């Protein structure tokens, strides 16, 4: 949700805004992910667990900031929201059982604002039996870019692959903390208020 977006945006001289949406059928994912998105809880339990047992997608705010920095849209403010997705019908996995009206998962959105308008928006939806899982990237500029990865990228396998493929870059990197978009953290000099939303 960050490096690929920045890579695609590099082909365009002008980018107005970026929107990335990821829909994940968490029925196919590991037990820990199903639990951390609140599947099987009541609405009250979900609200009480925000920031404690329900964390959502770790690093979404940071990915939004990386995208904004990578395409030179320095935000004035960054915000995040996390809300439950209520199951419309019963669903179950080998780990969790969800009845209609219970929490089936969560929706998390990180937004960067510039001059009061969203310039980067990253949204993830993790819920049981989510139809049409996918990763969407919409870059508004001249021209617009609209990319959809059907079924989405399977996160667990992708994490392992990225770690393995990063080894040569890490071995050849200059000292210091590097970001996924190829910049050192020390090169990111802008700061703005952040609203965590939990």
Backbone as CSV, one residue per row, in Angstrom:
resi,resn,N_x,N_y,N_z,CA_x,CA_y,CA_z,C_x,C_y,C_z
1,UNK,0.817,-1.205,0.000,0.000,0.000,0.000,0.856,1.262,0.000
2,UNK,2.162,1.112,-0.197,2.987,2.311,-0.289,3.958,2.274,-1.468
3,UNK,4.920,1.338,-1.480,5.947,1.344,-2.527,5.364,1.240,-3.931
4,UNK,4.409,0.336,-4.142,3.818,0.158,-5.472,3.109,1.432,-5.921
5,UNK,2.427,2.095,-4.997,1.720,3.336,-5.319,2.710,4.405,-5.770
6,UNK,3.789,4.552,-5.013,4.807,5.557,-5.350,5.450,5.226,-6.692
7,UNK,5.700,3.940,-6.932,6.292,3.509,-8.202,5.372,3.864,-9.375
8,UNK,4.072,3.579,-9.249,3.121,3.900,-10.320,3.010,5.410,-10.543
9,UNK,3.012,6.158,-9.449,2.864,7.619,-9.552,4.079,8.265,-10.197
10,UNK,5.232,7.609,-10.158,6.454,8.179,-10.735,6.342,8.373,-12.242
11,UNK,5.407,7.707,-12.885,5.247,7.823,-14.336,4.447,9.068,-14.740
12,UNK,4.013,9.871,-13.764,3.157,11.015,-14.064,3.762,12.294,-13.501
13,UNK,3.668,13.370,-14.281,4.248,14.644,-13.870,3.441,15.318,-12.772
14,UNK,2.139,15.058,-12.745,1.283,15.733,-11.777,0.330,14.738,-11.132
15,UNK,0.350,14.681,-9.810,-0.560,13.808,-9.058,-1.361,14.686,-8.097
16,UNK,-2.689,14.587,-8.200,-3.554,15.371,-7.320,-3.860,14.627,-6.031
17,UNK,-4.171,13.334,-6.174,-4.534,12.558,-4.989,-4.376,11.070,-5.274
18,UNK,-4.345,10.302,-4.193,-4.195,8.842,-4.276,-5.225,8.203,-3.368
19,UNK,-5.867,7.153,-3.873,-6.784,6.367,-3.043,-6.454,4.896,-3.252
20,UNK,-6.213,4.191,-2.148,-5.921,2.762,-2.190,-6.939,2.060,-1.299
21,UNK,-7.543,1.005,-1.828,-8.534,0.239,-1.058,-8.158,-1.231,-1.136
22,UNK,-8.123,-1.855,0.023,-7.798,-3.273,0.103,-8.937,-3.985,0.817
23,UNK,-9.537,-4.981,0.161,-10.612,-5.772,0.764,-10.084,-7.188,0.934
24,UNK,-10.090,-7.682,2.182,-9.514,-8.988,2.510,-10.585,-9.894,3.102
25,UNK,-10.742,-11.077,2.522,-11.614,-12.096,3.106,-10.837,-12.751,4.236
26,UNK,-11.066,-12.295,5.459,-10.269,-12.795,6.578,-10.638,-14.217,6.985
27,UNK,-11.694,-14.790,6.386,-12.005,-16.208,6.629,-10.858,-17.102,6.172
28,UNK,-10.086,-16.617,5.195,-8.989,-17.404,4.633,-7.658,-17.130,5.323
29,UNK,-7.667,-16.289,6.336,-6.432,-15.890,7.005,-6.283,-16.575,8.355
30,UNK,-5.142,-16.365,8.958,-4.814,-17.025,10.219,-5.688,-16.501,11.371
31,UNK,-5.746,-17.315,12.429,-6.583,-17.007,13.589,-6.240,-15.642,14.192
32,UNK,-4.949,-15.325,14.304,-4.533,-14.070,14.934,-5.107,-12.858,14.189
33,UNK,-5.145,-12.927,12.868,-5.696,-11.809,12.108,-7.199,-11.707,12.341
34,UNK,-7.889,-12.835,12.352,-9.338,-12.816,12.582,-9.653,-12.195,13.941
35,UNK,-8.838,-12.504,14.939,-9.060,-11.951,16.272,-8.732,-10.463,16.334
36,UNK,-7.632,-10.059,15.696,-7.220,-8.657,15.837,-8.111,-7.688,15.080
37,UNK,-8.967,-8.199,14.183,-9.920,-7.314,13.502,-11.301,-7.372,14.155
38,UNK,-11.407,-8.099,15.261,-12.633,-8.080,16.063,-13.717,-9.047,15.662
39,UNK,-13.437,-9.976,14.751,-14.475,-10.912,14.309,-15.004,-11.715,15.493
40,UNK,-16.339,-11.803,15.593,-16.977,-12.573,16.649,-17.350,-11.774,17.881
41,UNK,-16.987,-10.494,17.919,-17.305,-9.661,19.081,-18.659,-8.969,18.905
42,UNK,-19.210,-8.513,20.010,-20.376,-7.620,19.944,-19.844,-6.221,19.641
43,UNK,-20.743,-5.312,19.262,-20.321,-3.930,18.996,-19.700,-3.295,20.229
44,UNK,-20.257,-3.584,21.401,-19.731,-3.020,22.648,-18.328,-3.550,22.928
45,UNK,-18.135,-4.857,22.724,-16.813,-5.451,22.941,-15.790,-4.874,21.957
46,UNK,-16.211,-4.649,20.717,-15.323,-4.065,19.712,-14.856,-2.682,20.161
47,UNK,-15.807,-1.831,20.548,-15.470,-0.469,20.970,-14.560,-0.478,22.188
48,UNK,-14.828,-1.383,23.127,-13.998,-1.473,24.330,-12.596,-1.979,24.016
49,UNK,-12.455,-2.784,22.965,-11.163,-3.374,22.628,-10.285,-2.540,21.723
50,UNK,-10.820,-1.439,21.172,-10.019,-0.616,20.264,-8.749,-0.128,20.943
51,UNK,-7.621,-0.351,20.288,-6.333,0.064,20.831,-5.776,-0.873,21.876
52,UNK,-6.556,-1.904,22.268,-6.086,-2.862,23.275,-5.894,-4.221,22.634
53,UNK,-7.005,-4.861,22.267,-6.904,-6.166,21.601,-7.183,-6.062,20.112
54,UNK,-7.801,-4.949,19.684,-8.102,-4.738,18.270,-7.174,-3.644,17.764
55,UNK,-6.255,-4.026,16.901,-5.264,-3.080,16.416,-5.444,-2.729,14.947
56,UNK,-6.107,-3.593,14.207,-6.239,-3.334,12.784,-4.932,-3.563,12.053
57,UNK,-4.753,-2.831,10.965,-3.577,-2.979,10.115,-2.455,-2.103,10.662
58,UNK,-1.447,-2.727,11.243,-0.334,-1.972,11.817,0.455,-1.302,10.704
59,UNK,0.712,-0.022,10.861,1.522,0.705,9.894,0.737,1.418,8.805
60,UNK,-0.598,1.421,8.894,-1.382,2.081,7.842,-1.127,3.585,7.815
61,UNK,-1.070,4.214,8.981,-0.752,5.649,9.045,0.617,5.932,8.430
62,UNK,1.571,5.068,8.769,2.928,5.258,8.263,2.981,5.085,6.742
63,UNK,2.204,4.111,6.221,2.141,3.922,4.771,1.543,5.147,4.092
64,UNK,0.508,5.728,4.675,-0.093,6.938,4.103,0.926,8.070,4.063
65,UNK,1.684,8.234,5.141,2.713,9.275,5.184,3.815,9.008,4.162
66,UNK,4.196,7.728,3.997,5.213,7.377,3.000,4.743,7.715,1.584
67,UNK,3.485,7.390,1.276,2.951,7.704,-0.051,2.964,9.214,-0.266
68,UNK,2.469,9.962,0.722,2.436,11.420,0.594,3.836,11.972,0.361
69,UNK,4.807,11.467,1.104,6.179,11.936,0.952,6.755,11.504,-0.394
70,UNK,6.464,10.264,-0.802,7.024,9.721,-2.041,6.541,10.425,-3.292
71,UNK,5.349,11.037,-3.226,4.840,11.759,-4.397,4.786,13.269,-4.139
72,UNK,5.497,13.688,-3.098,5.675,15.108,-2.771,4.362,15.835,-2.514
73,UNK,3.440,15.178,-1.810,2.205,15.815,-1.356,2.291,15.930,0.167
74,UNK,3.073,16.863,0.645,3.301,16.971,2.093,2.021,17.410,2.804
75,UNK,1.488,16.536,3.662,0.190,16.850,4.285,0.285,17.844,5.421
76,UNK,-0.855,18.493,5.692,-0.987,19.376,6.855,-1.421,18.578,8.075
77,UNK,-2.098,17.451,7.824,-2.684,16.656,8.909,-2.883,15.236,8.420
78,UNK,-2.751,14.270,9.340,-3.008,12.861,9.035,-3.994,12.337,10.071
79,UNK,-5.012,11.588,9.616,-5.973,11.028,10.561,-6.206,9.556,10.258
80,UNK,-6.748,8.875,11.252,-7.081,7.464,11.100,-8.419,7.187,11.764
81,UNK,-9.208,6.314,11.156,-10.451,5.869,11.782,-10.522,4.347,11.694
82,UNK,-11.110,3.748,12.715,-11.333,2.303,12.745,-12.770,2.078,13.175
83,UNK,-13.500,1.291,12.379,-14.899,1.022,12.711,-15.218,-0.436,12.429
84,UNK,-16.202,-0.971,13.136,-16.562,-2.372,12.903,-17.346,-2.551,11.609
85,UNK,-17.215,-3.714,11.012,-18.094,-4.129,9.914,-19.024,-5.181,10.513
86,UNK,-20.305,-4.874,10.528,-21.294,-5.757,11.145,-21.709,-6.836,10.134
87,UNK,-21.695,-8.081,10.584,-22.053,-9.203,9.720,-23.536,-9.152,9.369
88,UNK,-23.841,-9.268,8.082,-25.229,-9.294,7.635,-25.811,-10.701,7.714
89,UNK,-24.922,-11.693,7.734,-25.359,-13.097,7.847,-24.321,-13.855,8.659
90,UNK,-24.686,-15.008,9.138,-23.770,-15.826,9.943,-22.583,-16.274,9.101
91,UNK,-21.434,-16.365,9.751,-20.208,-16.838,9.097,-19.366,-17.533,10.154
92,UNK,-18.544,-18.469,9.719,-17.679,-19.134,10.696,-16.412,-19.638,10.022
93,UNK,-15.383,-19.783,10.850,-14.130,-20.402,10.427,-13.839,-21.491,11.460
94,UNK,-12.712,-22.142,11.350,-12.376,-23.144,12.361,-12.048,-22.493,13.700
95,UNK,-11.890,-21.156,13.705,-11.497,-20.447,14.934,-12.614,-19.598,15.533
96,UNK,-13.506,-19.064,14.687,-14.465,-18.047,15.137,-15.830,-18.298,14.518
97,UNK,-16.860,-18.026,15.317,-18.232,-18.110,14.828,-18.870,-16.735,14.980
98,UNK,-19.497,-16.245,13.894,-20.112,-14.920,13.893,-21.573,-15.064,13.490
99,UNK,-22.452,-14.506,14.310,-23.881,-14.460,13.982,-24.199,-13.117,13.331
100,UNK,-25.280,-13.066,12.587,-25.723,-11.795,12.001,-25.892,-10.773,13.116
101,UNK,-25.399,-9.558,12.890,-25.480,-8.501,13.899,-24.234,-8.384,14.751
102,UNK,-23.372,-9.416,14.717,-22.098,-9.347,15.441,-21.048,-8.708,14.526
103,UNK,-19.891,-8.432,15.083,-18.794,-7.862,14.299,-18.176,-8.967,13.447
104,UNK,-18.115,-8.711,12.152,-17.485,-9.663,11.233,-16.055,-9.280,10.900
105,UNK,-15.676,-8.058,11.255,-14.336,-7.557,10.966,-14.289,-6.053,11.145
106,UNK,-13.396,-5.397,10.425,-13.228,-3.960,10.609,-12.837,-3.244,9.330
107,UNK,-13.099,-1.949,9.345,-12.688,-1.038,8.274,-11.802,0.016,8.907
108,UNK,-10.635,0.209,8.326,-9.673,1.181,8.842,-9.260,2.091,7.694
109,UNK,-9.249,3.397,7.957,-8.894,4.369,6.928,-7.864,5.341,7.488
110,UNK,-6.773,5.530,6.751,-5.781,6.561,7.074,-5.828,7.601,5.970
111,UNK,-5.926,8.873,6.352,-6.022,9.953,5.373,-4.975,11.026,5.653
112,UNK,-4.360,11.505,4.578,-3.485,12.674,4.644,-4.249,13.833,4.017
113,UNK,-4.237,14.974,4.680,-4.938,16.152,4.190,-3.945,17.246,3.817
114,UNK,-4.199,17.895,2.706,-3.405,19.045,2.283,-4.379,20.163,1.922
115,UNK,-4.200,21.304,2.545,-5.118,22.443,2.344,-6.567,22.039,2.620
116,UNK,-6.767,21.185,3.628,-8.104,20.791,4.057,-8.759,19.696,3.242
117,UNK,-8.116,19.217,2.170,-8.709,18.173,1.331,-7.846,16.916,1.382
118,UNK,-8.487,15.720,1.330,-7.702,14.485,1.329,-6.815,14.397,0.085
119,UNK,-5.525,14.128,0.284,-4.623,13.944,-0.853,-4.167,12.486,-0.942
120,UNK,-4.190,11.776,0.191,-3.867,10.340,0.217,-4.890,9.666,1.120
121,UNK,-5.503,8.593,0.633,-6.435,7.823,1.454,-6.143,6.342,1.264
122,UNK,-5.822,5.676,2.357,-5.591,4.234,2.354,-6.677,3.587,3.204
123,UNK,-7.389,2.631,2.614,-8.485,1.953,3.310,-8.268,0.450,3.267
124,UNK,-8.430,-0.198,4.436,-8.403,-1.662,4.483,-9.695,-2.150,5.115
125,UNK,-10.248,-3.200,4.532,-11.417,-3.872,5.092,-11.040,-5.337,5.282
126,UNK,-11.074,-5.787,6.523,-10.831,-7.191,6.852,-12.106,-7.721,7.473
127,UNK,-12.781,-8.671,6.810,-13.946,-9.274,7.460,-14.232,-10.649,6.883
128,UNK,-14.917,-11.459,7.703,-15.216,-12.830,7.309,-16.123,-12.849,6.080
129,UNK,-15.815,-13.739,5.151,-16.588,-13.940,3.922,-16.732,-12.671,3.078
130,UNK,-15.738,-11.794,3.117,-15.787,-10.585,2.297,-15.861,-10.976,0.820
131,UNK,-16.875,-10.490,0.102,-16.953,-10.812,-1.323,-15.966,-9.955,-2.118
132,UNK,-15.533,-10.464,-3.243,-14.689,-9.715,-4.164,-13.432,-9.136,-3.499
133,UNK,-12.596,-9.980,-2.865,-11.353,-9.450,-2.295,-10.479,-8.874,-3.411
134,UNK,-9.804,-7.755,-3.092,-9.025,-7.075,-4.120,-8.149,-5.990,-3.502
135,UNK,-7.193,-5.541,-4.292,-6.399,-4.357,-3.971,-6.620,-3.372,-5.111
136,UNK,-7.051,-2.157,-4.791,-7.316,-1.132,-5.803,-6.418,0.068,-5.564
137,UNK,-5.872,0.612,-6.632,-5.082,1.837,-6.557,-5.665,2.808,-7.568
138,UNK,-6.069,3.981,-7.104,-6.573,5.025,-7.984,-5.725,6.274,-7.761
139,UNK,-5.009,6.669,-8.785,-4.186,7.869,-8.725,-4.836,8.904,-9.635
140,UNK,-5.248,10.029,-9.041,-5.843,11.110,-9.827,-4.737,12.072,-10.225
141,UNK,-4.610,12.273,-11.528,-3.580,13.164,-12.049,-3.770,13.326,-13.531
142,UNK,-2.687,13.490,-14.226,-2.743,13.641,-15.670,-1.842,12.594,-16.293
143,UNK,-2.421,11.470,-16.810,-3.818,11.030,-16.713,-4.063,10.297,-15.399
144,UNK,-5.290,9.787,-15.201,-5.603,8.990,-14.022,-5.047,7.581,-14.181
145,UNK,-4.729,6.943,-13.057,-4.274,5.547,-13.034,-5.294,4.766,-12.215
146,UNK,-5.763,3.650,-12.729,-6.734,2.821,-12.025,-6.287,1.365,-12.164
147,UNK,-5.750,0.799,-11.087,-5.206,-0.560,-11.091,-5.956,-1.389,-10.059
148,UNK,-6.410,-2.579,-10.452,-7.041,-3.501,-9.511,-6.324,-4.842,-9.587
149,UNK,-5.935,-5.354,-8.430,-5.338,-6.682,-8.338,-6.426,-7.608,-7.819
150,UNK,-6.964,-8.430,-8.716,-8.059,-9.335,-8.365,-7.593,-10.303,-7.280
151,UNK,-8.423,-10.557,-6.312,-8.163,-11.409,-5.154,-7.149,-10.803,-4.183
152,UNK,-6.509,-9.710,-4.545,-5.557,-9.055,-3.658,-4.268,-9.837,-3.493
153,UNK,-3.309,-9.210,-2.859,-2.028,-9.855,-2.574,-2.132,-10.487,-1.196
154,UNK,-1.835,-11.776,-1.097,-1.950,-12.498,0.172,-0.846,-12.015,1.111
155,UNK,-1.239,-11.305,2.152,-0.303,-10.595,3.021,0.780,-11.433,3.665
156,UNK,0.437,-12.601,4.199,1.437,-13.405,4.905,2.554,-13.846,3.964
157,UNK,2.187,-14.363,2.801,3.189,-14.800,1.827,3.977,-13.616,1.281
158,UNK,3.299,-12.495,1.054,3.976,-11.312,0.528,5.016,-10.790,1.513
159,UNK,4.708,-10.830,2.810,5.654,-10.360,3.818,6.939,-11.180,3.769
160,UNK,6.798,-12.490,3.691,7.972,-13.368,3.613,8.766,-13.081,2.339
161,UNK,8.065,-12.966,1.208,8.743,-12.718,-0.066,9.484,-11.385,-0.056
162,UNK,8.852,-10.350,0.482,9.493,-9.032,0.539,10.747,-9.082,1.403
163,UNK,10.669,-9.769,2.543,11.847,-9.893,3.402,12.998,-10.583,2.667
164,UNK,12.700,-11.671,1.990,13.746,-12.408,1.263,14.323,-11.554,0.138
165,UNK,13.461,-10.911,-0.643,13.932,-10.115,-1.773,14.627,-8.827,-1.343
166,UNK,14.455,-8.420,-0.090,15.093,-7.199,0.410,16.535,-7.425,0.854
167,UNK,16.930,-8.679,1.011,18.270,-8.966,1.538,19.374,-8.285,0.725
168,UNK,19.397,-8.405,-0.619,20.474,-7.729,-1.362,20.484,-6.208,-1.146
169,UNK,19.291,-5.586,-1.125,19.218,-4.135,-0.921,19.715,-3.750,0.466
170,UNK,19.398,-4.566,1.457,19.843,-4.282,2.828,21.370,-4.405,2.922
171,UNK,21.927,-5.429,2.304,23.378,-5.627,2.336,24.128,-4.482,1.664
172,UNK,23.508,-3.867,0.644,24.163,-2.784,-0.089,23.749,-1.395,0.380
173,UNK,22.886,-1.307,1.377,22.355,-0.013,1.817,23.396,0.768,2.621
174,UNK,23.247,2.083,2.548,24.053,2.966,3.392,23.573,2.809,4.836
175,UNK,24.425,3.113,5.813,23.997,3.028,7.214,22.812,3.953,7.484
176,UNK,21.957,3.543,8.403,20.807,4.359,8.779,19.499,3.659,8.463
177,UNK,18.407,4.200,8.991,17.081,3.623,8.797,16.533,4.040,7.440
178,UNK,16.154,3.047,6.621,15.641,3.297,5.272,14.140,3.037,5.232
179,UNK,13.448,3.740,4.350,12.014,3.519,4.166,11.797,2.601,2.964
180,UNK,10.600,2.017,2.837,10.323,1.144,1.692,10.346,1.863,0.344
181,UNK,10.273,3.195,0.343,10.279,3.916,-0.928,11.680,4.393,-1.304
182,UNK,12.694,3.886,-0.586,14.075,4.161,-0.970,14.695,5.409,-0.379
183,UNK,14.010,6.069,0.538,14.575,7.245,1.192,14.982,6.887,2.614
184,UNK,16.013,7.557,3.088,16.369,7.422,4.489,15.345,8.200,5.321
185,UNK,15.094,7.746,6.536,14.156,8.451,7.414,14.613,9.890,7.624
186,UNK,15.921,10.104,7.684,16.455,11.452,7.896,16.128,12.405,6.745
187,UNK,15.772,11.870,5.570,15.412,12.708,4.429,13.966,13.181,4.491
188,UNK,13.169,12.608,5.372,11.778,13.010,5.539,11.737,14.059,6.637
189,UNK,11.604,15.307,6.245,11.763,16.382,7.227,10.469,17.082,7.602
190,UNK,9.364,16.808,6.929,8.111,17.472,7.265,7.436,16.743,8.434
191,UNK,6.661,17.476,9.176,5.885,16.901,10.267,4.514,17.560,10.272
192,UNK,3.515,16.832,10.756,2.173,17.400,10.858,1.440,16.683,11.977
193,UNK,0.317,17.239,12.444,-0.464,16.570,13.491,-1.029,15.235,12.998
194,UNK,-1.098,14.273,13.919,-1.628,12.942,13.612,-2.758,12.631,14.585
195,UNK,-3.923,12.234,14.057,-5.066,11.830,14.880,-5.205,10.329,14.769
196,UNK,-4.970,9.601,15.865,-4.929,8.144,15.831,-6.297,7.490,15.654
197,UNK,-7.341,8.083,16.163,-8.683,7.555,15.938,-9.022,6.296,16.692
198,UNK,-8.333,5.972,17.797,-8.754,4.825,18.604,-8.808,5.219,20.057
